[in-house]
Amino acid sequence: MGPLDQALCLFSEIKRSVYKSSGGKCPEDYLYIMPIGGIGELILTCSQTHHLRNRPVCLLLPASRFWAVNLWPEAADVFIQLDPFQVELLKHLEDNSFLMPGHIYISYVTWLAGGHLADQLIMREKLFGFREAFAFGLGLPLNSETAKPRLINKPIPWKPSPNCVLIMPNANFTRKMPEEFWMQLITDLLSQGREVYCENFGSGPIRHPGVLNVQTEVLDFISLASLCGTVIMLRSGLSDLISAHSSQIPSLNLLILWHIDASTVGTPLELWHSSGCSVGFPSSKSWFNCENNVTDIEIDPLDESWREAPGTKIQPYLNKL
């Protein structure tokens, strides 16, 4: 049996599971949606599927992303957890991906992932942003309201002080800042009497005296960020997630760094790292009508004043902490 046939068999098993868990409702009436992109795509999908509830919705989520159920419990009628092998297998149905009852819809579809729409309409022409793009993909009006996630007050083993700053120097799709940048930033924060936590999500710990390195799950990270109050992180799906909670955490001061790296010139990433890229389009500030406690900061590679101090770009914001 080839991969496509295996995928069809798995999809049939999923429908049987939906039939049993729904008390005998017809599984062919359901919309089956499987977000397979980054965390940002998962957030936008879960925050908009409530508009589709004139039809029953089944969300197919990788086990590593099943935390989304706690944040958006109203996003679907049925949630099904998939292991990595099952996710890869169902990707073979991408050519038959439709947002129609009884079909699977792989929401990170080629019209966005291939760059034709993303590069031209979002980044180059700046006609609309990612929120509108995913609304379009779900067949919704472009101005469809996004549902904010629930704020989970999960007990965590850390007790940051009121003047604590949480930094996250790692991101999957944003170019990393040099280690020297973070070292200098940490030195400046510690000199101000700040307590510094570092969450690296997969990268190695920052070895700097006075820094407390922590490893968290996503829900723990939200709780830690809400307690620290000030969070400095690269633009990532997790920064999107913290932004979505901004109105629920009025004490939050979230600084999102966009590293505009000269090495991206002439590559498909250039549009993602050009001057002004953080203004309104891929920025999650516009997704959930974030409060003023979320700030986008662009770091220009030609301005290396940060090598002496994170100064010209970040220090004005640190002065307000």
NORMOTA-V77393 format. One record per residue. PSI is psi in whole degrees, 0 to 359 (none if undefined). D_FIRST is the distance of its C-alpha to the first C-alpha in whole Angstrom. Layout:
psi	d_first
PSI	D_FIRST
PSI	D_FIRST
This chain:
psi	d_first
126	0
170	4
322	7
316	8
322	6
320	6
319	10
322	11
317	10
318	12
324	15
320	15
321	16
318	18
323	20
322	20
320	22
319	24
316	25
316	26
340	28
4	30
29	32
13	30
149	30
120	27
342	24
352	24
349	28
149	27
124	26
115	24
128	25
99	23
123	26
4	24
212	27
181	30
325	33
320	35
321	32
317	31
312	35
325	35
308	32
331	34
354	37
347	37
345	34
339	37
346	38
6	35
6	36
344	37
144	33
142	31
135	29
120	26
127	26
113	23
137	25
150	24
325	26
347	28
11	29
351	29
338	33
334	33
322	33
331	37
327	38
68	37
341	36
7	37
338	34
162	32
325	32
134	29
134	28
129	24
133	24
145	21
167	20
321	19
319	16
321	15
313	18
323	16
316	12
340	15
339	16
348	13
9	15
325	18
341	19
29	19
117	21
145	24
73	27
148	26
136	26
353	23
162	21
139	20
112	23
105	23
341	26
70	26
170	26
334	26
336	30
313	31
328	29
347	29
349	33
312	34
315	36
308	36
316	38
310	40
330	41
305	41
315	42
308	44
339	45
44	45
324	45
169	43
187	42
323	38
315	39
325	40
317	36
329	34
317	36
316	36
330	32
6	32
28	34
160	37
145	41
336	41
21	44
135	42
139	43
140	41
125	41
148	43
156	41
148	43
115	45
115	44
78	47
130	45
134	47
157	47
357	48
146	50
79	54
149	54
166	58
335	59
22	59
146	56
130	54
126	50
149	48
100	45
5	44
146	41
150	38
321	35
356	36
137	40
139	41
147	43
149	47
151	48
327	49
327	53
311	52
322	51
317	54
321	57
316	55
317	55
317	59
318	60
316	59
325	60
338	63
2	64
17	63
148	60
134	57
123	54
147	50
125	47
124	44
348	41
62	38
331	36
172	39
160	42
153	45
121	48
92	51
128	54
132	57
353	57
134	53
108	51
133	47
155	45
126	41
160	40
170	37
314	37
326	39
322	42
319	42
315	43
317	46
317	47
321	48
331	50
324	52
325	52
306	53
127	53
130	50
118	49
156	46
153	44
127	42
176	39
327	37
327	39
326	42
318	41
318	40
322	44
319	45
336	44
2	46
321	49
340	51
349	50
77	52
338	55
355	56
139	53
97	54
120	50
115	51
119	48
129	48
113	46
111	46
98	47
129	46
337	48
349	45
352	43
131	45
4	43
166	40
340	38
352	39
320	42
334	43
346	41
35	44
158	47
132	50
5	50
339	46
359	47
88	49
346	47
288	44
347	41
134	44
356	43
327	47
350	46
320	43
21	45
57	49
153	49
178	53
359	55
9	54
126	51
128	52
133	50
122	52
134	51
111	51
129	52
339	52
344	55
97	57
24	57
338	60
341	57
334	58
324	61
146	60
359	57
272	60
332	60
321	57
325	57
321	60
327	61
324	59
328	59
338	63
352	62
none	60
